[in-house]
Amino acid sequence: MNTTLTRACPTTAIPSGEEVELPGGLAVFVTQTLGGNVTVRTDQGLFRIAKEDTDALHDYVAEEVKAAPIAGEFNEEAVWSALKTCFDPEIPVNIVDLGLIYDLDISTNDEGSNVVEVKMTLTAPGCGMGPVIAEDAREKIAALPTVSEAKVHIVWDPVWAPQMISEAGRAKLGLD
């Protein structure tokens, strides 16, 4: 979708992770709209626009992003569902199906609320978007009911490989 920015817009450059403000009136091409964030291409490269700034895109209607509803008690499935709403801005597959989540630990603190820790990796070491993706995951986990603390750690062992992509992810990418 070709569009323009209606105002100056804070973005994150892909893949460096550098924060860049794009000027109002700039022509952009929307390449991906997953997880509430938008990836745009300009003459200067790719940029991620956070969901709270997508109003800067002329005629763009933001998608509604919901984690799976939680019926009854908080559970591990709710965390996995929240993680499936997180995307690498260059790849149209969620971070779970991409094989980036290595470990998920849920514990209960003294007050009875949940503490969630996730170990994840990236498709390439040194990717500047790693902290952005990890923070997106942390925010979505922290928004779940009864979660008092969420931590997402980026790890490099084992090294990620394309074989870690789920069947659903491979189908989405046309790898099968």
C-alpha positions in Angstrom: 0.0 0.0 0.0 1.4 3.3 -1.0 0.7 6.2 1.4 2.3 9.2 3.0 3.0 10.3 6.5 0.6 12.9 7.8 3.1 14.1 10.4 6.6 13.6 11.6 6.8 10.0 12.9 9.2 8.3 15.3 10.4 4.9 13.8 13.0 2.3 14.2 15.4 1.7 11.3 15.5 -2.0 10.2 17.8 -3.8 10.8 20.0 -1.4 12.8 17.4 -0.7 15.5 18.4 3.0 15.4 15.6 5.4 16.3 14.8 7.7 13.3 12.2 10.4 12.9 10.7 10.4 9.4 9.3 13.7 8.2 5.6 14.4 7.6 4.7 14.2 3.9 7.2 11.4 3.2 5.9 8.8 0.7 6.1 5.3 2.2 5.1 1.8 1.1 3.5 -0.4 3.7 5.2 -3.9 3.5 3.9 -5.6 6.7 1.2 -4.9 9.2 1.5 -7.7 11.8 1.2 -7.6 15.5 -0.1 -4.0 15.5 3.2 -2.5 14.3 3.8 -1.5 10.6 6.8 -1.9 8.5 7.3 0.7 5.8 9.8 1.0 2.9 11.1 4.4 1.9 13.9 5.5 -0.4 16.1 5.4 2.8 15.3 1.8 3.6 12.9 -0.1 5.9 11.4 1.3 9.1 9.1 0.0 11.8 6.3 2.2 13.0 5.1 1.3 16.5 1.3 0.7 16.9 0.9 3.9 18.8 2.2 5.9 15.9 0.3 4.2 13.0 -2.1 7.2 13.0 0.6 9.0 11.1 -0.1 6.8 8.0 -2.6 8.6 5.7 -5.7 6.4 5.2 -4.3 3.5 7.2 -6.7 1.5 9.3 -4.9 -0.2 12.2 -5.6 -3.9 12.6 -7.1 -5.0 15.9 -4.5 -7.1 17.7 -5.8 -9.4 20.5 -4.1 -12.0 22.5 -6.2 -15.1 23.1 -8.8 -14.4 25.8 -8.1 -16.0 29.1 -11.0 -18.0 30.6 -10.6 -18.9 34.2 -7.0 -19.1 35.6 -3.9 -17.7 34.0 -2.0 -20.4 32.1 1.0 -21.1 29.9 -1.2 -21.2 26.8 -2.1 -17.5 27.3 1.6 -16.6 27.3 2.2 -18.5 24.1 -0.8 -16.8 22.5 0.5 -13.4 23.5 3.9 -14.3 22.0 2.3 -15.3 18.7 1.2 -11.7 18.3 4.9 -10.6 18.1 6.7 -10.4 14.7 10.1 -9.7 13.3 9.4 -6.6 11.2 11.1 -8.2 8.2 9.5 -11.7 8.3 5.7 -12.3 8.2 5.8 -15.1 10.7 5.3 -14.7 14.5 8.3 -15.3 16.8 6.9 -18.6 18.1 6.5 -20.2 14.7 9.8 -18.7 13.6 11.4 -20.8 16.3 12.9 -17.9 18.3 11.4 -18.8 21.7 13.7 -21.2 23.5 12.3 -21.3 27.0 9.3 -20.1 28.9 9.1 -20.1 32.7 6.2 -19.1 34.9 6.4 -18.8 38.6 4.2 -17.3 41.3 5.5 -14.6 43.6 4.7 -14.1 47.3 1.7 -11.9 46.4 0.2 -14.7 44.3 0.8 -13.0 40.9 2.7 -14.5 38.0 6.3 -13.8 37.0 7.1 -14.8 33.4 10.6 -15.2 32.0 11.3 -16.0 28.4 14.5 -16.9 26.6 14.5 -16.0 22.9 17.0 -15.7 20.2 17.2 -13.8 16.8 17.6 -15.0 13.3 21.0 -13.3 13.1 23.5 -12.2 15.8 23.9 -8.5 16.0 20.5 -7.7 14.7 19.7 -4.3 16.0 15.9 -5.1 16.1 16.5 -7.7 18.9 15.8 -5.3 21.8 12.7 -4.0 19.9 11.3 -7.4 19.3 12.1 -8.5 22.9 10.4 -5.4 24.4 7.3 -6.0 22.2 7.1 -9.6 23.6 7.7 -8.4 27.2 4.9 -5.7 26.9 2.4 -8.2 25.5 3.2 -10.7 28.3 3.0 -8.0 31.0 -0.4 -7.0 29.8 -1.9 -10.4 30.6 -4.1 -10.6 33.7 -2.3 -11.6 36.9 1.2 -11.0 35.4 3.2 -8.8 37.8 6.6 -9.1 36.1 7.7 -10.1 32.6 11.3 -10.5 31.4 12.5 -11.5 28.0 16.2 -12.4 27.7 18.0 -12.6 24.3 20.2 -15.7 24.2 22.5 -17.2 21.5 22.7 -20.8 22.5 21.8 -22.8 20.5 22.3 -20.8 17.4 19.1 -20.3 15.5 18.7 -22.2 12.2 15.9 -22.2 9.6 15.1 -25.8 10.6 13.7 -24.3 13.9 10.7 -22.8 12.0 7.5 -24.6 12.7 5.4 -26.3 10.0 2.9 -23.4 10.0 5.8 -20.9 9.7 7.4 -22.9 6.8 4.1 -22.9 5.0 3.6 -19.2 5.5 7.1 -18.6 4.1 6.6 -21.0 1.2 9.5 -23.2 2.3 7.7 -26.5 1.9 
